[in-house]
Amino acid sequence: MSLKKHVKLGLSALALSISFNSVAAEDPIKVGILHSLSGTMAISETVLKDTVEMLIEQQNAKGGVLGRQLEAVVVDPASNWPLFAEKARELLAQEKVDVIFGNWTSVSRKSVLPVVEELNGLLFYPVQYEGEESSENVFYTGAAPNQQAIPAVNYLMNNIGVERWVLAGTDYVYPRTTNKILETYLMDMGVAKEDIMINYTPFGHSDWQNIVSDIKRFGSAGKKTAVVSTINGDANVPFYRELGNQGIAASDIPVVAFSVGEQELSGIDTGPLVGHLAAWNYFMSVDNDANYDFIDAWVEYTGQEDAVTNDPMEAHYIGFNMYVEAVKKAGTTDVDAVKDAIIGVTVPNLTGGYAAMMPNHHITKPVLIGEIQDNGQFSVVWETSGLVAGDAWSDFLPGSRDIIADWRKPMFCGTFNTVTGKCGASAGEMAAEAE
Amino acid sequence: MSIIRSLTLLFIALISLLSLPATAQENDPGRALLINLAEAPASKVEEAVNAIVSSGDKRARGWLEAYGNNRLSRIKDTGQVVLVLNNRGRDWEIADPLTGENMGEMSRRELDRVAINNRIRGQLEGILAMLDLNAADPDVREASAQDMMGKVDASLVEPLEAQLEREENASVRNRIEEALAIYRVSEGNPEAIDVLAGSLHPRARAALNDAVRGDDPALADRATKALESIEQKLKLNRAAETLYFGLSLGSVLVLAAIGLAITFGVMGVINMAHGELIMLGAYTTWGMQQLLPGQPGLALILSIPAGFMVAATAGIIIERSVIQHLKGRPLETLLATFGISLILQQLVRTVISPQNRTVVTPDWMSGSLVINDALSLTLNRLYVLAFALIVFAALMLIMRKTRLGLEVRAVTQNRAMARSMGIRATRVDIMTFALGSGVAGLAGVALSQLTNVGPNLGQNYIIDSFMVVVFGGVGNLWGTLIAGLSLGTINQLLEPWAGAVLAKIIVLVFIILFIQKRPKGLFPQKGRAAEG
């Protein structure tokens, strides 16, 4: 080989290594995680932070996305709602993250809405919520009311024959809005006003004696009675304990809960609660290989043999995979391109079906009704025959009926009024105004 | 309901079968019965259960109970039906339902649960109750007769009447008669209403309510009268129940506040970390139960001294490291202990977990003490009420009868004078703080049986505690007791009328107004020292 050839080879090798270097040196995709790791909500949100970190680790092991690795940027908004907005701003403006996974409570979501809209970020929100919202920058991977509350009530009415209803909730926006929707819906279905009892309790309520005995009395009027519970968080443990002690069995007065998952049950002795119900889009007990693989990975990741999975974790699983698919489809992490690309993206869920991103930024989900078992898990007793598309604006609230959300051009609006033909204020503007 | 019809069959079969020898293992007919149950589609489950019931197999009861408890599964590969002994975690322990032989562990993935829902579970409860009507123990018979209430239908009337004739125990007879009467009222039998007239059972009332709404005016009239007399009785029971609720809530307030009454009242230290000392007591209970798995009762009893010691030790550390340096500066103490409370909370989150921990309630503390059908006192609250009174009495004894109590009172009255009399005030401070903290730990042990054991436990009680201490009169143990019990009762009286949220607010407003009128609380301390 001549010297010339040697030089040529060396130069091309050098060029090749430089071009390799430039690919490797390309910045990682930054994934912001906005979940409370301290304060009241830490109980629910820390596992979601871990979930996203696990998903990032798995994706990186597969080679990342578009040849780029993913990198988690974790902040702690400490269950402090205004701090959520500040941390979201920090993630978007300083850390320049490409996407955020985060929030649990509705009030925290409302507080970050103006920020993600102003700075044009992407937020994947994994928790079931009260609906009445659609933002161009937010993807709602939890259930809307028509994907949880309405099918659950239908199940009780049609399969159990319930005629008398207790709507019990924690005193804040999600239960109040959900109960308003349910009350209208039940009355539309011919339930008399005196057959609906509505009760609210403060966050962390622990003294349930009076309310449970009221429920017992309300249920002895001769009509089949059920409790629809939108009680949130810690308060559920003493509530269920009191139900058990006052001898309310599921075969007498079933309780169907919208906020009680495996995580919450892991703090209760579930023996006396067998048969009480919950409505979700995922249960850890779902008999499906994708689910078992997810559980195994989760157990390994946490290092705890008794670690449980729950519905919001599945929502992050779906949201994360949708984001990955959308980035691949768009060929870039540019926010506007991803926003366009993600509508219509379909990924597997953990219950053996698929989730698709709808034009209103909500997804399709199956609705499952599960009964509590003595091992703290749910057994599925009923599920919708197909997938239900999330409805951003409820059909059962006056003023909301006529509004639709569609984030495809040319409409590109979350509050389009089909009667007036006008597009209203954005979700962020409405949230800022409400403050 | 075909399932109930077959009860009659089961009934006869069971009596005749009780003396038969066990079925031979080969060609066990049970195998087919179980597979039939496992394979039945939703509409055929009743038939499959019927088949098991009418087979008269001795093991039927066990199978049905396991089925009702979600403990029947199938091995996916072989189709064999197995009994799940332990269904926690990813590997389940299984046994052969035919022989009872343990089959070891199997992955959850390999098993298919035999599905059951509430409707079938309700029917199973009826069947099992019917079986128990033959039990030797009259209490079991009475309980099962009670379970039959509202579940009787046409096919059950005859066997129940036969049972009634055999039955000698008066209260079991009453129960069966009531159960039959509920069915007869629904069939439009007016005489049956008289049987139900005195009954406080919710099912009886439900049946009467149905009759009032029914088409038969004569029946409706009679039912209305019966209901009126029941309502009268219910009112009395309701009042007793509210009083009990009030006292039990009050006892929780007393327990949470009484440790604070000592540190705040006696030492004048505003300890914002008091709630976290309560939390430590609750976590001690959890820890004890981890150390003694399977013995929640013993663990709970041992937690009482352990919780006291843990919280008292923490109290001493807080006193020595922070509070003693801030003596006489209440605002700074408040801020510093608030900081400590946040540190302790986050420490628990980091070291143990942000999740709540499961504390098991021992059997003797679950359920309720049934006074009558309309009035039952939940046992866990009853124990907490008794515990609060015992703790209170013990503290009174310590303060009145021991040297420590005497010294504490002396230091409280006049520190300088007490010191010059030879009392070591610093030592008294440490002991007082340790005592107050230890009592907080005891409160935590009790609260672990009522509410969540989690990092936020203490936060929920700190405001209530201060409310009770200030209302009762600072430094007065009797005041704390009276204030706690009366605030609990006021809250529970208001709650049915105003709702839980408003009731809490009204109580707070009431206290604000009260403190305006009497700034020193219900029982102000008297004497010159208190004026200074």
Interface residues (C-beta under 8 A of the other chain):
Chain A: L37 S38 T40 A42 I43 T46 N159 I160 D171 N199 Y200 T201 P202 G204 H205 S206 D207 Q209 N210 I211 S213 D214 K216 R217 G219 S220 A221 G222 K223 D234 V237 P238 R241 E242 G244 N245 Q246 G247 A250 S251 P254 Q263 S266 G267 I268 D269 P272 V274 G275 L277 S285 D287 D289 Y292 I295 D296 V299 E305 D306 E371 Q373 D374 N375 G376 Q377 S379 V381 W382
Chain B: N69 N70 N87 R88 G89 R90 R108 R109 D112 R113 A115 I116 N117 N118 R119 R121 G122 E125 P202 R203 R205 A206 A207 L208 N209 D210 R213 E241 T242 F245 S248 L249 V252 Q346 R349 P354 Q355 N356 R357 T358 V360 T361 S366 G367 S368 S376 T378 L379 N380 R381 L450 T451 N452 V453 G454 P455 N456 N460 N491 Q492 E495 P496 G499 A500 V501 K504
